[in-house]
Amino acid sequence: MEYNTQKTQLHLPEYGRIIQQLVERCKELSTKEERNEMAMAIIDFMGQRNPQLRDEENYKHKLWDHLFILANYDLDVDSPYPFPTREELAEKPKKMEYPKLQGDFKFYGKSILQLIEKAIELEAGDEKEALIEVIANNMKKSYNVYNKEHVTDDVIFRHLKELSENRLDLTGIETLEKSKIYYTGNNRNNKGGNNNNNNKNQPNKRRHNNNHKNRK
């Protein structure tokens, strides 16, 4: 007995003619009990012929789907999974959205997106405001390093707003230099610098006093 396997082989050529013939034989069995028993044997055989499927999630479910496809969607057996329909398999996959980090944003990195999500989750307050300013400053550093050119703060504010889908907004600050993070850090550095200058001047003062004593 010959079987017309050309159509289904185009869909699942990896199983070969032997399995296709077994599927056709299964369909011809008179009782459902016999068909169920043979379908289970075919599933095991299909798994042996394609051991790589074992590494995939829900591989047993996929084998049963493949069995039904090989049967041309016409197999009366008790499957542990619902069989797919022609319509379901004919549906085109949904169009995937492009990642946010494209074009102008690709150099910011995933860590910036994670920080943005964290900032969005925080309740309004000093902690949230500080994190937003940290994000903006890091975005500016990343932009300058990648593009090797200076970027104005208004561009960073616009990018932050777009990446956060208008949920984070720093347009109330004229520049990042006037943000609390930047201002506090500079003040700390300036204080440190002043202390260093004072320490440098102290030895000179002592030397001046010693010289005055020697002259006496």
N, C-alpha and C positions, 0 to 999 in steps of 0.2 A: 504493500500500500504506500503510495507516495503522498507527501504532504507539501502544501504550498507554504513555504517558510520565508519567502523573499521579503514580504512586507514587514513581518515582525523582526526579522534579522536586521533590518535597517535600523530598528529602534534599539535592540539589545544584541548586537553581534557577538559580544563577549561570551555568551552562553553556548553558542554553537548549535549544530543541527541535531545532535543527540538529545539534548534537553528539550528542544522544540518537539521532537517526535514523542518523547515521554509525556509532554504536556498534552499533545493531541490524543495520545492513548488514554490518559487520565480522563479526558472529557467524554470518551466513549464508554467508560465503565457504567454498568447499569445501575448500581446502587450507590447511594451517597456515602455509605460506610467505606466502600472500596475506594471511592474517589478521595475521601479524606485521608485514608491510609497512604495512597499513592502520592497525594499532594505533599504530605509530610516528608516522604522519601525524596521527592524531587527537591524540596526546599533544602534538605541536608546535602543533596548532591550539588545543588547550585552553590551552597556555601563552600563546599570542598573545591569546586572548580574556580571559585573567586575568593580566595582566603583574604585578599586585601580589604574586602568589605567588612571584615570583622573589626577593623580599626575604626570604622565609622560609627557614629552615634545611631542607635536604633536600627542596626543592620538587619535584624530579623524582619522588622517591618518593611524594609526596602526589598528584601527577598520576596516577601509575599506580594508586594506591589508588582515586582518584576514578573512573578509567576502569572499574575492576572493579565498583565500586558501581553506576555507570550501566548496566553490563551485567547487573545483578541477580545478581551473584556467579556468573556463568556465561559465562566467556570463555576459550577454549582458545588462548592465545597464550604465547609465551616472554617473560616479564617479567624485567627485571633485578632485580626485588625480589619477595619473597614476597607473594602477595596476602593481604589480611586476610579473616578469616572473619566470618560474621554474628555468631557468639558473641563474638568479640573486640570488635567494634564496639558490641555491645549491652551490654557490661560497663559498669557505672557507674564513674566515676573514683574513685580512692581518696580518702577524706576527708582533707583537708589539716589538718595540725596548726596551731593558732593560734600566732602568734609568741609568744615568751616575754615580750616587753615589752608586756603588756596590763595594764589595771587599775592595780594598785598599782605596777607596774614601768615604765610607759610613759615616764616622764620621765627615766629613767636614760640612755637613748640607746644606740645600737649600739656606741659606743666602749667602754662599760662591759662589754658582752658580749664584745667582742674581748679586752679586758684579762683578763677572767675566764678565757677559753679559754687565753690565754697563761700565766696563773698555774697553771692545771691541768696544763699540759704541763711546767712546770718541776719539777726534782727537789727534794725536801725540802731546805731549807737557808735561810740568811739572805736570799738573793735572793728566794726564793719568799715568805718571811714578809713581807719589806718590800713586795713588790708587792701582796700581799693587803691590807696595811694602807693602802697608797696607794688601792687600789680602794675600800675601805670609807670612807675619808675623803672621796673624791670623790662617792661615793654619798650621803653625808650632806649635802654641800654642794648637790648636785642636788635632793635631797628638800626641803631647807629653802627653796631659791630657788623651786622650782615650787609647793610647797604653802603657802609663806609662813607656816610655823609650825615650831617646833622639834621635832625627832624624837629620840627616845631611841635610844641605841646598840644596845639589844637588838633594836629593830625593824630596824635596818640589818643586824645580824648574821643575823637571820632571813631577810631578803630576799637577802642574799649566799648563804646556804646554799641557798635555793630556786633562785636563778638558776644556781648551779653544780651543781645536782642533788646536793647533799650532799657535794660534793667539796672545798669550801673552807669552813673552819669557824674562826670567831674567838671562839667562846664561851668560850675559855680566858682572854680578856682581859676585865676588868671593864668598862672604858670605853676609847674611842679615845684619850682624854687620856693613858692609860698605855701606849699603843703606842709602839714605838721611834721611829717616824716623827714622831709628834706631840711626844714628849718631847725628841728631838734638836733639832727645829726650834725649840721654845720656849726650850731652853737657849741655842741660838745667838742668838736674839733678845734674851734676857735679858743675855747677855754683852755684846752690842752696846750694849744700853741702859745697862749699868753703865759701859762705857767712855765713853759720851757724857756720863754724869753726872760722871765723874771729870774729863773735859776741861772741862766747864762750871765745875767747882769750882776748877780750877787758876788761871784768870785772877783770880778773886776773891782767891785766896791771895796772888798777886803784888801786887794792888792794896793788900792789907792791909799787906804788907811795905813798900811804897813810902810809904804814909801814916805808918808807924812811923818811917821814916828822916827824913821831912820834919819830924816833930815834934821829932826830936833837933836 
